[in-house]
Amino acid sequence: MAKAGTKKPKTIIVSLGGNVIIRREESGTIDEQFRNTELACRYIASLVDQGHRIIITHGNGPVVGNILIRNEAAGGEIPPMPLYICDADSEGGLGFMIQQALHNEFVKTHNIKDAVTIVTQVVVDAKDPAFKDPTKPIGPFYTKEQSERLTLEKNWVMLEDSGRGWRRNVASPRPVKIIEADIIKTLIKNNVIVIAAGGGGVPVTEDPDGTLAGIDAVIDKDFSTATLATQLGAELFINLTQIECAYLDFGKGRQKAINKMTVKEAHGYLAEDHFKAGSMRPKIEAAVEFVEGSKNKNASVIITTPELIEEAMEGRAGTRVVK
Amino acid sequence: MAKAGTKKPKTIIVSLGGNVIIRREESGTIDEQFRNTELACRYIASLVDQGHRIIITHGNGPVVGNILIRNEAAGGEIPPMPLYICDADSEGGLGFMIQQALHNEFVKTHNIKDAVTIVTQVVVDAKDPAFKDPTKPIGPFYTKEQSERLTLEKNWVMLEDSGRGWRRNVASPRPVKIIEADIIKTLIKNNVIVIAAGGGGVPVTEDPDGTLAGIDAVIDKDFSTATLATQLGAELFINLTQIECAYLDFGKGRQKAINKMTVKEAHGYLAEDHFKAGSMRPKIEAAVEFVEGSKNKNASVIITTPELIEEAMEGRAGTRVVK
């Protein structure tokens, strides 16, 4: 059994699922968002109390979806913003909420630390094959007629989404590097808790000379987190979601919880298609990427819910992926 | 004549007016915003080249106005966000644009420095008299009937705005302190250029125990910048706007440019009502506040356009406010 609960301070990157902030059954009012965020931050604050250096990333799916709906709703009146600006906006709003919830948790425990959100640019390759095959549905649902008009007017790739209407599909390219990684390193060295790469970060392309430009895409926050974890030399990547752990044969009668697996075992399970696409699968893929890429032989990933962090750190809950 | 162009590195806080980013004659497309921001960043980058430690603040008036219009337009469909979340969103989007424009300017001059946006919370006093008398118009224009409904439904203070319709008015309280000032200090000490307190920062109240909570208000970015400049111990506060300098008798036939004034002279001019409310007046008031409050006897403020920074540093343009 992994003895993770030792007292040596670690650099830990914690990723909050977008569905941890706006739950599937909710409409996403600000009160709901704050309540969910505060709950998650309570468990994250206890990691801070234990002396670990903490970086927090988060999803933004439901939030950036709403920002896109608002952009379209007012599109006749004022210029809509491109998707990458909507991403940056969501880093501001969600980051504010997380840094404030953390601060308020520190107030309760009388252990005040600085926490701050960094607007984060994530480089993607303009030649990533994802740009030729956009498969990530975002924003509002449209009728077939609206959808055809949008393809003509805006050159959007529109695809029918499970009988509910037509949606814009964008590319979900792999992250190459995080521009602000050195700044984040400086901050964690100075005992600041950093919130970064929200929503997977703002996707940018980088010219050979280093010039950056925003590009309309959505980067999976699990992969951005793995990339950032690697650049920071993190020891542990905790991926928080609504599901307690990963399962073999998920959703089938015989599903079986995975408490621990090596990257080699994970490769096997991925090949056997045990995990749900767009849900647990990218989490396992990102875990494998981080653990394999890390120079630290003890690098590992935990996948669990906010409530089970403590138990999972001790190997009694969640799923741990190791070398 | 002030000899400001000396080579000793200074801590300089530069404030970009919202109207420098979206000009009055523009609708605010992302291309217009980027072009204006890149132009301003060219001049700011030359201050970085000279070795100064730079913090950038900015307005968000036209941008947060558009975010509010989008929120209202989609209000029947998805939950609108409170004003303080819209403020935080605008810190993300505008901050991203400024940090990228700066980075790209550094690429051009082959002097790469790190630049980053910090989501910033600014404490205001819940007992600030501004909350009893909301006078800052924001967001869309409404008809009288819509306006009466909004007062009933949302308890908004609605006021008729110069014959163009009815608008929501919110409080514009004075900033008390910047929560993230120490983090910003750490970053500038480490040669990072920091973008902070965008749109005046996200207004929050602070309970006696230190618990923070967002509050719907708009903090004037000139005053937030003065507060941040004081907390950082900045030597110089450069306030960039669309007007070259302050004038005595502004807008009258006999208007006269002010090249330099002491805070004592500034008090006199303010009493004689030489400056336009909501435009130059808060800039002069914020200048006086910073220069008077600073422990540094050489602390000063320059008010000018981005294009004239260099000349203004040498005393040949703009308006300088000194002890």
Interface residues (C-beta under 8 A of the other chain):
Chain A: S27 G28 T29 I30 N66 I67 I69 R70 N71 E72 A73 A74 E77 I78 P79 M81 P82 Y84 I85 C86 A88 D89 S90 E91 G92 G93 G95 F96 M97 Q99 Q100 H103 N104 V107 I112 D114 V116 T117 I118 V119 Q121 I179 E180 D182 I183 T186 L187 N190 V192 V202 V204 D209 G210 T211 L212 A213 G214
Chain B: S27 G28 T29 I30 N66 I67 I69 R70 N71 E72 A73 A74 E77 I78 P79 M81 P82 Y84 I85 C86 A88 D89 S90 E91 G92 G93 G95 F96 M97 Q99 Q100 H103 N104 V107 I112 D114 V116 T117 I118 V119 Q121 I179 E180 D182 I183 T186 L187 N190 V192 V202 V204 D209 G210 T211 L212 A213 G214
